[in-house]
Amino acid sequence: MSRKGLLAVLGVVVVLAAIVVSAGGKLPWTGGSASDDSCDIPDRAPASTPASAPGGIKVVEQGFSQSPSGLVSLGAVLENTSAEVARRIPVRFRLFDAAQHELPELTTGELSVEIPLLLPGQRIGAGTGAYRREIPVADAETAVGSNAWVPRAAVGSLTPVGASYLRTSHFYPDNPVNVDVHYREVSTNCRNLDSRDTTVVFRDRAGRIVGGDHGPAGNTLTFQDTHGNAIVVERQPPVSPSCSTGERETWVIPYVGAPATADDSRTEVYPYCDLRPE
């Protein structure tokens, strides 16, 4: 290489180095870092070990209610009592009649939910709703199946994403069970997580659980009522996605809705946040 060509190559190297330094160690056209990722939370879920039998997940509290319309709302609060991270926790709600005969599901998975991740000592809600118009439900039970386990150290500094209830809007007078629940979400994690849904647990004025449900976080919704009028519930998405780093006001519109006996001010909100799949 000629002396002139060598000087040109060295000049390009010097310019690139200056750009990286001025950008705080990042390559501005890629958004990547010139150094290793300093976040100790893994980008993907670490390998997990399936449990041979249920255990380590405790049902702390549960409850249900059935409205005159037949809506059965089911809710529970669960706790990880182990020292490891629980993943893919199957939860199934069982319904019973007055003779303690179990009522079957009308569709597969109708009464089942999955909690994606639960840290040691963390509590989280689970809930769903279904209609049983012709059969009175006398009792309900929350059953936890076998989940997978990950060592606590394998997820680094991962902490639960917090959510505080703000308000509830009953947006459709013709069907008052339909609700839009707003909450403030805070994540101090150094990595964005994936949102798998948001669960709400409903309580009555005495604090008893009277149901629960779930739905996607931050979805927009516009629909027509029975008179052909447009009902705009949520027009724009939130400022940032659920489970991402930072703070935001967002909402969940549960699939089935809230029981009539729920005290809106006692509503509890639980974002289902997860690492990317293995």
Summary of the structure (lengths in Angstrom):
residues: 278
radius of gyration: 24.0
end to end distance: 48.0
largest distance: 95.0
contacts: 841
relative contact order: 0.19
helix: 10%
strand: 45%
